Amino acid sequence: MGRALARIAGMAMAATLVVAVTGAAAAAAVPAAAAPLAATGPQPGTYVGKGFETCAAPSQSNMNAWRNSSPYRAVGIYISGASRSCSQPNLTATWVANQVANGWHLMPIELGYQAPCGTRAPKMSADPTTARSQGRTAANSSVSAAQALGIGAGSTIFNDMEAYPTSASCKAAVLSFLSGWTERLHELGFVSGMYSSGNSGIKDVCAEYDNPAYTRVDQLWIAWWNGVADTDGGTYCPDAYWANHQRVHQYTGGGNETWGGVTMNIDHDYLDVAAPGSPQQWSVTVDNATAGGFTASANWGTSSYSPQRNGADYRFATPVNSSDVAWFQADLPTTGAYQISVWYPADPGYNNLAPYLVAASGGNQSVYVNQQANGGQWVSIGTFTLAAGPGNKVGVSRWTSGTGYVIADAVRITRV
């Protein structure tokens, strides 16, 4: 995908200053609620077959010519991101509505933050916590762009992560960024996708497919130029991963192709995707700094001591033999089963029996977590039946026989 951009733009891309929004500020950066035109149905929707993408959205006449004579029925469009290198004079809400009406399946693409170890700019932070916040910020702006184009809720937005020389630290930043991207898209009613090269980003996300520290993207766009129009990921990604109509395969790099007398320079794709109608996995992350999402007494202090924290800071308190619970609130869409994961920084001075309270439908349930280990990542404490609607969902209590400060940092609630 990036190859098409480089060919047309000559790689003349100026570095762009991007300011990261963290903590409560990230949560507050919410896109406008209403789109200017009636939204299309979820894109790319349900489709099995060939597609293409090119740097700039083609003119209406070119799209018409290819619709009438080419084998393609899906097209990638770059809707947002500071790393886009082509102007988009044709890409308007009217253009989007026309293509959908003509039977095209659209693949919206964000081309923004890139891997910190890569060569493209702007780069995300190498710090996983900051990178996760930047992923949320990118989702906010991308949804705003989608809404302005009339691209409806339930649509997939693919984050274009160009090839990078992968390493453990770089992978951690990229997967944290994509976790924030996915979580925020879900909160806003959209579906998350990711495009990358097989030997970098695709290999990295597939290697951590079952890692609870990261939130899995919903659809995968695999760049592997083997020339075969299918959705195989080769050795880069097992066939069992993203197997439920969740794959796009870019099987050939750019080249000129002519249909109906119109020549365009394109990358070639094969899709097997299905419209979920809503995000396949509803999830919400609540930080201690989330506005309206956290309450605690004055006994809970605030610290930014540990770099393993989620967001700008976290809360701490000494153990006591009485009820003094710090609560995380969320508004759940339905009553049902939800997986609860918790985030905390680990330290020998933190509590080895920190009691988490889950406000389950049948009454509060307690789970004890050793906050001296496994910090700086999502730790699952189990699956519980939670009631729909707003309210206290997960708490951290000070009432424990354990030793060390009790920490309240962040929780993630995911419908299963």
ABEGO torsion letter per residue (X at the ends): XAAAAAAAAGGBBBBBBBBBBBEAAAAABBBBABBABBBBBBOAEBBBEBBBBBABBBBAAAAAAAAAABABABBBBBABEAABABBBAABBAAAAAAAAAAGBBBBBBBBBBBBAABABOBBBBABAAAAAAAAAAAAAAAAAAAAAAGBBBGBBBBBBBBBBBBBAAAAAAAAAAAAAAAAAAAAAGBBBBBBBBAABAAAAAAAAAABAABBBBABBBBBBBAGBBBABAEAABBAABGABGABBBBABBBBBBBBGGBBBBBBBBBBBBBBAGBBABBBBBBBAABBGABBBBAABBBBAABAABBEABBBBBBBBBBBBBBBBBBBBABBEBBBBBBBBBBBAABBABBBBBBBBAAEBBBBBBBAABGBGBBBBAEBBBBBBEBEBABBBBABBABBEBBBBABBBBBBX
